[in-house]
Amino acid sequence: MSTTPLRFLRYPGGKQRILDFLLKYLPDRDHIKGRFVEPFVGGGAIFFALNPKKALLADVNPELIDLYRGIRRHAEVVWEKYRGFPSSKKGYYKIRGLEHDDLSLAEKAARTLFLNRTCFKGMWRHNSSGQFNVGYGGQDRRWSVDSDGLITVGSMLRRTVLRCGDFEDVIDECTPGDYLFLDPPYRPGEKDMPHDHYAWSFFRYVDHERLAKCLRAATKRKVKWAITTTSHADVLKLFRGNYTIALPRGTGGQPGLLAKNTGEVLIRNHEGLP
């Protein structure tokens, strides 16, 4: 069995299943003169599909960035630890109960991947103490990941810089030739994402405002970008003057299920391909 690296992570709101649509509006790797930059990398569907020559991938979720770092450096070790984890509900909660900070980098990566593949609907939720607290979902999707897939992922990640931190710092360092793709946390059609049920952290309207301000500054620096976001009127006003395309389908209100007319849009600061 061979795994494509595109599907090694389950991620709420990820763009894996609408890649064909999105890629029509994004430059291919040969047309990106600088770096491909994702400040909200999440499951990395766009990155793995484009396979850019150089990239900066960032996220505010430290467990996610440790996962990528671990696979980049120790893909085979991560696989051995991952496949050695138990295949039961009791075993799931035992692994979930491990303290992330007490583990080696490879162990952190294996644990995070295991929880992602076996938790309920691939959700990524933490409690007030910062501990992953999604319930058990079963083993059905665990073995769609294999050693060849992780080795391929690790190889692709060697061309990247990985960073854990706020989107603003990442956007502000982009220069002409870089291409920014952004998929921030949002609820389709809504103004706020006021709790962390489907993501690692909150994302409120003030964050949309801050993000739009950063992207306006990037445009002035002649940086090209595209963003997927909610179609709520107040959010769309923040991006007035750019090019907006409605997504034909998306994740909708139920995690893991595709729906039509979900209230999601793709916004670009350029017409056609840059």
C-alpha positions as CSV (number, residue, x, y, z in Angstrom):
1,M,0.0,0.0,0.0
2,S,1.3,3.4,-0.9
3,T,0.1,6.6,0.7
4,T,0.1,10.0,-1.1
5,P,1.4,12.6,1.3
6,L,-1.6,14.8,0.6
7,R,-3.8,12.7,2.9
8,F,-1.5,12.0,5.8
9,L,-3.3,14.4,8.2
10,R,-7.0,14.9,8.9
11,Y,-7.7,18.6,9.5
12,P,-11.0,20.3,10.2
13,G,-11.6,22.9,7.5
14,G,-8.7,21.6,5.4
15,K,-8.9,22.1,1.7
16,Q,-7.9,18.6,0.5
17,R,-11.3,17.8,-1.1
18,I,-11.5,21.1,-3.1
19,L,-7.9,21.1,-4.3
20,D,-8.9,20.8,-8.0
21,F,-10.9,24.0,-7.7
22,L,-8.4,26.0,-5.7
23,L,-5.4,25.1,-7.7
24,K,-6.9,26.6,-10.8
25,Y,-6.5,30.0,-9.1
26,L,-3.0,29.6,-7.6
27,P,0.4,29.7,-9.3
28,D,2.2,26.4,-9.9
29,R,5.7,25.9,-8.4
30,D,7.5,27.2,-11.5
31,H,5.7,30.5,-11.3
32,I,6.6,31.2,-7.7
33,K,9.9,33.1,-7.9
34,G,10.4,33.4,-4.1
35,R,8.9,31.3,-1.3
36,F,5.5,29.7,-1.0
37,V,4.3,31.0,2.4
38,E,1.5,29.6,4.6
39,P,0.9,31.3,7.9
40,F,-1.9,28.9,8.8
41,V,-0.5,25.7,7.4
42,G,-2.9,23.3,9.1
43,G,-3.0,20.0,7.2
44,G,-0.9,21.5,4.4
45,A,-3.1,20.3,1.6
46,I,-2.1,23.2,-0.7
47,F,1.6,22.9,0.1
48,F,1.8,19.2,-0.6
49,A,-0.2,19.7,-3.9
50,L,2.0,22.5,-5.2
51,N,5.3,21.0,-3.9
52,P,7.0,24.3,-4.1
53,K,10.8,24.7,-4.4
54,K,11.0,26.8,-1.3
55,A,8.5,27.4,1.5
56,L,7.8,28.9,4.9
57,L,5.2,27.0,6.8
58,A,3.8,28.4,10.1
59,D,1.1,27.8,12.5
60,V,0.2,28.9,16.1
61,N,-0.3,25.3,17.1
62,P,3.0,24.0,18.6
63,E,2.0,20.4,18.4
64,L,1.3,20.6,14.7
65,I,4.7,22.3,14.0
66,D,6.4,19.6,16.1
67,L,4.7,17.0,14.0
68,Y,6.1,18.5,10.8
69,R,9.5,18.9,12.4
70,G,9.6,15.4,13.7
71,I,8.6,13.9,10.3
72,R,11.1,16.1,8.5
73,R,14.0,14.9,10.7
74,H,13.0,11.4,11.8
75,A,10.3,10.0,9.4
76,E,11.3,6.4,9.8
77,V,11.5,6.6,13.6
78,V,8.1,8.4,13.7
79,W,6.7,5.5,11.7
80,E,8.0,2.8,14.0
81,K,6.7,4.6,17.1
82,Y,3.3,5.3,15.4
83,R,2.8,1.7,14.3
84,G,3.7,0.5,17.8
85,F,0.9,2.4,19.5
86,P,-2.1,0.3,20.8
87,S,-5.2,-0.4,18.7
88,S,-7.9,0.0,21.3
89,K,-10.0,2.7,22.9
90,K,-8.2,2.3,26.2
91,G,-4.8,2.6,24.4
92,Y,-6.0,5.8,22.7
93,Y,-6.6,7.5,26.0
94,K,-3.3,6.2,27.4
95,I,-1.5,7.9,24.5
96,R,-3.6,11.0,24.7
97,G,-2.7,11.3,28.4
98,L,1.0,11.5,27.6
99,E,2.5,14.9,28.3
100,H,3.7,16.4,25.0
101,D,6.6,18.3,26.5
102,D,8.0,15.2,28.1
103,L,8.5,13.4,24.8
104,S,11.3,13.4,22.3
105,L,10.6,15.1,18.9
106,A,10.0,11.8,17.2
107,E,7.7,10.7,20.0
108,K,5.8,14.0,19.9
109,A,5.3,13.6,16.1
110,A,4.1,10.0,16.4
111,R,1.7,10.8,19.2
112,T,0.2,13.7,17.4
113,L,-0.2,11.8,14.2
114,F,-1.8,8.8,16.1
115,L,-4.3,11.1,17.9
116,N,-5.1,12.8,14.6
117,R,-5.8,9.6,12.8
118,T,-7.8,7.9,15.5
119,C,-9.7,10.7,17.3
120,F,-13.3,11.7,16.5
121,K,-13.6,13.1,13.0
122,G,-10.0,14.4,13.0
123,M,-11.0,17.3,15.3
124,W,-8.2,19.4,16.9
125,R,-9.5,20.7,20.2
126,H,-7.7,21.6,23.5
127,N,-9.1,22.3,27.0
128,S,-8.4,25.4,29.0
129,S,-5.1,23.8,30.2
130,G,-3.9,23.3,26.6
131,Q,-4.4,19.5,26.6
132,F,-5.7,17.7,23.6
133,N,-9.2,16.5,24.6
134,V,-11.0,15.0,21.6
135,G,-12.6,11.6,22.2
136,Y,-11.8,8.3,20.5
137,G,-12.9,7.8,16.9
138,G,-11.7,4.3,16.0
139,Q,-8.9,2.7,14.0
140,D,-10.5,2.8,10.5
141,R,-8.3,5.7,9.2
142,R,-5.1,4.9,11.0
143,W,-3.6,2.6,8.4
144,S,-4.1,4.9,5.4
145,V,-0.8,6.2,6.6
146,D,2.3,4.1,5.9
147,S,6.1,4.4,6.1
148,D,6.5,5.3,2.4
149,G,4.1,8.2,2.8
150,L,5.8,9.6,5.9
151,I,9.2,9.4,4.2
152,T,7.8,11.3,1.2
153,V,6.4,13.9,3.5
154,G,9.7,14.3,5.3
155,S,11.5,14.7,2.0
156,M,9.1,17.5,0.9
157,L,9.5,19.2,4.2
158,R,13.2,19.5,3.9
159,R,12.8,22.4,1.5
160,T,10.8,24.3,4.1
161,V,11.3,26.6,7.1
162,L,8.9,25.6,9.8
163,R,7.8,28.2,12.4
164,C,5.4,28.3,15.3
165,G,4.0,31.7,15.8
166,D,1.5,34.4,15.0
167,F,0.5,35.1,11.3
168,E,1.4,38.8,11.5
169,D,5.2,38.2,11.8
170,V,5.1,35.7,8.9
171,I,3.2,38.0,6.6
172,D,5.3,41.1,7.5
173,E,8.5,39.4,6.3
174,C,7.2,38.5,2.9
175,T,8.8,40.3,-0.1
176,P,8.1,40.5,-3.8
177,G,8.4,37.1,-5.4
178,D,6.9,35.3,-2.4
179,Y,3.4,33.9,-2.7
180,L,1.1,33.9,0.3
181,F,-1.7,31.4,0.7
182,L,-3.8,31.8,3.8
183,D,-6.5,29.5,5.2
184,P,-7.2,31.0,8.7
185,P,-9.7,29.4,11.1
186,Y,-13.3,30.5,10.3
187,R,-16.9,29.4,10.4
188,P,-18.4,29.6,6.9
189,G,-20.8,32.5,6.7
190,E,-20.1,33.7,10.2
191,K,-18.2,36.7,11.5
192,D,-16.5,35.1,14.5
193,M,-15.0,31.7,15.5
194,P,-15.6,32.4,19.2
195,H,-14.4,29.1,20.6
196,D,-11.8,26.4,19.8
197,H,-14.0,23.5,19.0
198,Y,-12.7,23.0,15.5
199,A,-9.2,24.5,15.7
200,W,-6.3,25.0,18.1
201,S,-7.2,28.6,19.1
202,F,-9.8,31.3,18.9
203,F,-10.2,33.4,15.8
204,R,-12.4,36.5,16.2
205,Y,-13.4,39.4,14.1
206,V,-10.6,41.5,15.5
207,D,-8.2,38.8,14.1
208,H,-9.8,39.1,10.7
209,E,-9.3,42.9,10.9
210,R,-5.6,42.4,11.9
211,L,-5.2,39.9,9.1
212,A,-6.7,42.2,6.5
213,K,-4.4,45.0,7.6
214,C,-1.4,42.8,7.2
215,L,-2.5,41.8,3.7
216,R,-3.1,45.4,2.7
217,A,0.5,46.1,3.7
218,A,1.7,43.1,1.8
219,T,-0.1,44.3,-1.3
220,K,1.7,47.6,-1.0
221,R,5.0,45.7,-0.9
222,K,3.9,44.0,-4.2
223,V,3.4,40.6,-2.5
224,K,0.8,38.4,-4.2
225,W,-1.6,36.5,-2.0
226,A,-4.8,34.4,-1.9
227,I,-7.0,33.6,1.1
228,T,-9.9,31.3,1.8
229,T,-12.3,32.8,4.4
230,T,-15.9,33.3,5.4
231,S,-18.3,35.2,3.2
232,H,-19.8,37.2,6.1
233,A,-20.5,40.7,4.9
234,D,-18.4,42.4,7.6
235,V,-15.4,40.2,6.8
236,L,-15.8,40.8,3.0
237,K,-15.7,44.5,3.6
238,L,-12.2,44.2,5.0
239,F,-11.0,42.8,1.7
240,R,-12.9,45.3,-0.6
241,G,-11.0,46.0,-3.8
242,N,-9.6,42.5,-4.2
243,Y,-11.0,39.7,-6.4
244,T,-13.5,37.4,-4.7
245,I,-14.7,33.9,-5.9
246,A,-17.3,31.9,-4.1
247,L,-16.2,28.3,-3.3
248,P,-18.6,25.9,-4.9
249,R,-18.5,23.5,-1.9
250,G,-16.8,23.3,1.4
251,T,-16.9,21.8,4.9
252,G,-20.1,23.5,6.0
253,G,-21.4,23.2,9.5
254,Q,-20.6,19.6,10.1
255,P,-16.9,18.6,10.4
256,G,-15.8,16.1,7.8
257,L,-18.9,16.5,5.5
258,L,-18.9,18.4,2.2
259,A,-21.7,20.8,1.5
260,K,-22.7,23.2,-1.2
261,N,-23.1,27.0,-0.8
262,T,-21.3,27.0,2.5
263,G,-20.5,30.7,2.7
264,E,-16.8,30.4,1.9
265,V,-14.8,32.4,-0.6
266,L,-11.4,32.6,-2.2
267,I,-10.1,36.2,-2.2
268,R,-7.0,37.2,-4.2
269,N,-5.1,40.5,-4.6
270,H,-4.4,39.7,-8.2
271,E,-6.5,38.8,-11.3
272,G,-5.4,35.8,-13.2
273,L,-2.2,34.0,-12.3
274,P,0.7,36.2,-11.0
